[in-house]
Amino acid sequence: MNTPLPAALAGLALLLAVPTSAGAQDPAALQAEGAALIKEYADTLGAALKGAIDRDGPAGAIGVCHEAAPRIAAEIGSRSGWTIRRTSLKARNPSAQPSPYERAVLEEFQSRLAGGGDIATLTRAETVEENGGKVFHLVKAIPTAELCLACHGTTLKPEVKAKLDDLYPGDAATGFKAGDMRGAFSFAKRL
């Protein structure tokens, strides 16, 4: 004869049997969640950059990337549980150097572009084993827009070059043309 669990233990057993978030390991749900967060991050950062350029010119936008971009990423990451970064094969900020995983994805994206691929389709979403656990990665290419060329193009104004040299000695994130892949949004969530 089975004896029923006391109410408190029954409630605990039910709580432990229910995942903490619906679809927490469903790749399609994770991809949709990550895509929405990428859009939020890109839109928020883009608005801040445009506002700074309108107010202070391109040199003013450099401060947004230097200070506001990490803050925006941290705020969204803290709220969502995702690790949020921008990375590039030609990084401006040493902390934006790609991890081995990100480098492989960025190199694959470059190959696809060289073969005539559409930058708008350059996204990879997958779960990988990392550091003894599973991590869902969502990486999406960042195209270089006309707006970006003031700080990432081939010809920079002296005040822009001076500000970049001051904040980012060893900057490699110039020489881009409109439509080039400047880097990628790299979002990760430990499962």
C-alpha positions in Angstrom: 0.0 0.0 0.0 1.3 3.4 -1.0 1.1 6.3 1.4 0.4 9.7 0.0 3.2 12.3 0.3 2.5 15.1 2.7 1.1 18.1 0.9 4.4 20.1 1.2 6.4 17.2 -0.4 3.8 16.7 -3.1 4.1 20.4 -4.0 7.9 20.2 -4.0 7.8 17.1 -6.3 5.5 18.9 -8.7 7.7 22.0 -8.7 10.8 19.9 -9.5 9.0 18.1 -12.3 8.2 21.3 -14.1 10.9 23.1 -16.1 11.8 26.6 -14.9 10.9 28.1 -18.2 8.7 26.8 -21.0 10.7 25.6 -23.9 14.0 26.2 -22.0 15.8 23.6 -24.2 13.6 23.8 -27.3 16.0 25.1 -30.1 13.2 26.9 -32.0 12.0 28.7 -28.8 15.6 29.6 -27.9 16.3 30.9 -31.4 13.1 33.0 -31.3 13.9 34.4 -27.9 17.5 35.2 -28.9 16.4 36.8 -32.2 14.0 39.1 -30.3 16.8 40.0 -27.9 19.2 40.7 -30.8 16.6 43.0 -32.4 16.1 44.8 -29.0 19.9 45.2 -28.6 20.5 46.3 -32.2 17.6 48.8 -32.1 18.5 50.3 -28.7 22.2 50.6 -29.7 21.3 51.9 -33.2 19.1 54.6 -31.7 21.8 55.6 -29.2 24.4 55.8 -32.0 22.1 57.8 -34.3 21.3 60.2 -31.5 25.0 60.7 -30.7 25.8 61.3 -34.3 23.0 63.8 -34.7 24.1 65.6 -31.5 27.9 65.4 -31.6 28.9 63.9 -35.0 30.7 60.6 -35.6 33.3 61.2 -32.8 30.4 61.4 -30.4 29.2 57.9 -31.4 32.5 56.4 -30.4 31.6 57.1 -26.8 28.3 55.3 -27.2 30.0 52.1 -28.5 32.6 52.4 -25.7 30.3 53.0 -22.8 26.6 52.5 -23.7 27.0 49.3 -25.8 28.4 47.3 -22.9 25.8 48.7 -20.5 22.9 47.9 -22.9 24.2 44.4 -23.3 24.6 43.9 -19.5 21.1 45.2 -18.9 19.5 42.9 -21.4 21.7 40.0 -20.4 20.8 40.5 -16.7 17.1 40.5 -17.4 17.1 37.6 -19.9 19.9 35.3 -18.7 21.8 35.5 -22.0 25.4 36.5 -22.4 25.5 39.2 -25.1 28.4 40.4 -27.1 29.5 41.8 -30.4 32.6 40.3 -31.9 34.5 40.6 -35.2 37.5 39.2 -37.1 38.6 42.8 -37.1 37.9 43.8 -33.6 38.1 47.4 -32.3 37.9 46.5 -28.6 40.3 43.8 -27.3 37.4 42.4 -25.3 35.5 41.8 -28.5 38.0 39.3 -29.9 36.2 36.2 -31.0 36.2 33.0 -29.0 37.3 29.9 -31.0 33.6 29.1 -31.5 32.8 32.6 -32.7 35.9 32.7 -34.9 34.8 29.5 -36.7 31.3 30.9 -37.2 32.6 34.3 -38.5 35.0 32.5 -40.9 32.2 30.4 -42.2 30.1 33.5 -42.7 32.9 35.2 -44.6 33.2 32.1 -46.9 29.5 32.2 -47.5 29.6 35.9 -48.4 32.6 35.2 -50.7 30.5 32.6 -52.4 27.7 35.1 -53.1 25.7 34.5 -49.9 23.3 37.1 -48.6 24.5 38.8 -45.4 20.9 39.0 -44.1 20.8 35.2 -43.9 24.0 34.8 -42.0 22.8 33.3 -38.7 23.8 30.2 -36.8 21.8 28.8 -33.9 22.9 25.6 -32.1 23.5 24.0 -28.8 27.1 23.0 -28.1 29.0 21.4 -25.2 31.1 23.9 -23.4 32.9 23.7 -20.1 31.0 20.7 -19.0 27.6 21.9 -19.9 25.3 22.8 -22.8 25.2 26.3 -24.2 22.8 27.5 -26.9 24.5 30.0 -29.3 22.9 32.4 -31.6 25.3 34.3 -33.9 24.0 36.8 -36.4 26.2 38.8 -38.9 26.3 42.6 -38.5 26.3 44.3 -41.9 28.1 47.5 -42.4 25.6 50.3 -43.0 26.4 53.7 -44.5 26.0 55.2 -41.0 28.9 52.9 -39.8 31.4 54.1 -42.3 32.2 57.3 -40.4 34.0 55.2 -37.8 34.5 51.9 -39.7 35.2 53.0 -43.2 38.4 53.6 -45.2 38.5 57.4 -44.8 38.1 58.7 -41.2 37.9 62.4 -40.2 40.9 63.4 -38.0 38.8 63.9 -34.9 37.3 60.4 -35.3 40.8 58.9 -35.9 42.1 60.7 -32.8 39.2 59.5 -30.6 39.7 55.9 -31.8 43.4 56.0 -31.2 42.8 57.3 -27.7 40.1 54.7 -26.7 41.3 51.8 -28.9 45.0 51.6 -29.5 45.5 48.8 -32.0 42.0 49.3 -33.5 41.5 46.9 -36.5 37.8 47.7 -37.2 38.3 50.1 -40.2 38.5 49.7 -43.9 34.9 48.4 -44.3 32.6 49.2 -47.2 28.8 49.3 -47.0 27.4 45.8 -47.1 30.6 44.1 -45.6 30.2 41.9 -42.6 31.6 44.1 -39.8 31.2 41.4 -37.2 28.4 39.6 -35.4 26.0 39.7 -32.5 26.9 36.7 -30.4 24.3 35.6 -27.8 24.7 32.6 -25.6 22.5 30.9 -23.0 23.7 28.2 -20.6 21.1 25.4 -20.5 
